[in-house]
Amino acid sequence: MASHIITPDWPAASRIHAFSTTRNSTPNGSDENIGNFDSFNLALHVDDDAQKVKANRQHLVEQLNLPREPLWLNQVHGHRVVNAAQFSNTLPAADASFSDQPNHICTVMSADCLPLLFCNRKGNKVAAAHAGWRGLADGVIENTAASLNESPHRILVWLGPAIGPQSFEVGEEVRDVFIKALPASVDAFVQNRSGHFLADIYKLARLRLKAIGIETVYGGEYCTFSDTNQFYSYRRDAKTGRQASLIFFE
């Protein structure tokens, strides 16, 4: 696999195909000259050159030998989940998609927010979710898991690259939202100055998954903010590109 593609380390069925991109190594940019969007930006909504983005998307399809164009979402930091098989040329306003049909590619983009990939053990149901703190608090994880219509112990989840626990500072009001909904969330926050806390978005996701019975959770070892060579980071750079995380089954 190319150096700019991450493949989840998880015991998914062999028919499952899952990937997460980085910013590196594309024909439309260079690792030696990484700017706001170079080199493998996949987002059309961030004021990058649209033709370069479309070329990057086509390169992704060709390099990964994808069966079709991924379903790109109009992500709104919410909790709506759509059926990927019901969309083709439209751009649904949602932050997650699922599929129980082969070769429909569930895809989310991120640049600090947490991408989550879901599949069932049988390998015939998949989903992808985009979870910033708002979507996470509003239930995007729970809604995505429910869309699979599977027993929790039959669901696997991979946590893709997101901002790490040493870099994600939030205010007390954000901490209170999570603790009010799930008291165990207190363990995911460490105060670093008055009224401000470092939040562990990976731990928050694991706690929410555990609360609905999903404990087979993998990934969660990256930091998009601190790893400037591999990842775009909105919090670090503001004007920047997006990675993509995608999953489908044959």
Secondary structure as the mmCIF struct_conf table of DSSP 4:
data_model
#
loop_
_struct_conf.conf_type_id
_struct_conf.id
_struct_conf.beg_label_comp_id
_struct_conf.beg_label_asym_id
_struct_conf.beg_label_seq_id
_struct_conf.end_label_comp_id
_struct_conf.end_label_asym_id
_struct_conf.end_label_seq_id
TURN_TY1_P TURN_TY1_P1 SER A 3 HIS A 4
STRN STRN1 ILE A 5 ILE A 6
BEND BEND1 TRP A 10 TRP A 10
TURN_TY1_P TURN_TY1_P2 SER A 14 ARG A 15
STRN STRN2 ILE A 16 THR A 21
BEND BEND2 ARG A 23 ARG A 23
TURN_TY1_P TURN_TY1_P3 PRO A 27 ASN A 28
BEND BEND3 GLY A 29 GLY A 29
TURN_TY1_P TURN_TY1_P4 ASP A 31 GLU A 32
BEND BEND4 ASN A 33 ASN A 33
BEND BEND5 ASN A 36 PHE A 37
TURN_TY1_P TURN_TY1_P5 ASP A 38 PHE A 40
BEND BEND6 LEU A 44 ASP A 48
HELX_RH_AL_P HELX_RH_AL_P1 ALA A 50 GLN A 63
TURN_TY1_P TURN_TY1_P6 LEU A 64 ASN A 65
BEND BEND7 PRO A 67 ARG A 68
STRN STRN3 LEU A 71 LEU A 71
STRN STRN4 ASN A 74 ASN A 74
BEND BEND8 HIS A 77 GLY A 78
STRN STRN5 VAL A 81 ASN A 83
HELX_RH_3T_P HELX_RH_3T_P1 ALA A 84 GLN A 86
BEND BEND9 SER A 88 THR A 90
STRN STRN6 ALA A 93 ALA A 93
BEND BEND10 ASP A 95 ASP A 95
STRN STRN7 ALA A 96 SER A 99
BEND BEND11 ASP A 100 GLN A 101
TURN_TY1_P TURN_TY1_P7 PRO A 102 ASN A 103
STRN STRN8 CYS A 106 SER A 110
BEND BEND12 ALA A 111 CYS A 113
STRN STRN9 LEU A 114 ASN A 120
TURN_TY1_P TURN_TY1_P8 ARG A 121 LYS A 122
BEND BEND13 GLY A 123 ASN A 124
STRN STRN10 VAL A 126 ALA A 131
HELX_RH_AL_P HELX_RH_AL_P2 TRP A 133 ASP A 138
TURN_TY1_P TURN_TY1_P9 GLY A 139 GLY A 139
HELX_RH_AL_P HELX_RH_AL_P3 VAL A 140 SER A 147
TURN_TY1_P TURN_TY1_P10 LEU A 148 LEU A 148
HELX_RH_3T_P HELX_RH_3T_P2 PRO A 152 ARG A 154
STRN STRN11 ILE A 155 LEU A 159
BEND BEND14 PRO A 161 PRO A 161
TURN_TY1_P TURN_TY1_P11 PRO A 165 SER A 167
STRN STRN12 GLU A 169 GLY A 171
HELX_RH_AL_P HELX_RH_AL_P4 GLU A 172 ALA A 181
HELX_RH_3T_P HELX_RH_3T_P3 PRO A 183 ALA A 188
STRN STRN13 PHE A 189 ARG A 193
TURN_TY1_P TURN_TY1_P12 SER A 194 GLY A 195
STRN STRN14 HIS A 196 ALA A 199
HELX_RH_AL_P HELX_RH_AL_P5 ILE A 201 ALA A 211
TURN_TY1_P TURN_TY1_P13 ILE A 212 GLY A 213
STRN STRN15 VAL A 217 GLY A 219
TURN_TY1_P TURN_TY1_P14 THR A 224 SER A 226
TURN_TY1_P TURN_TY1_P15 THR A 228 GLN A 230
HELX_RH_AL_P HELX_RH_AL_P6 TYR A 234 ASP A 237
BEND BEND15 ALA A 238 LYS A 239
STRN STRN16 GLN A 243 PHE A 249
#
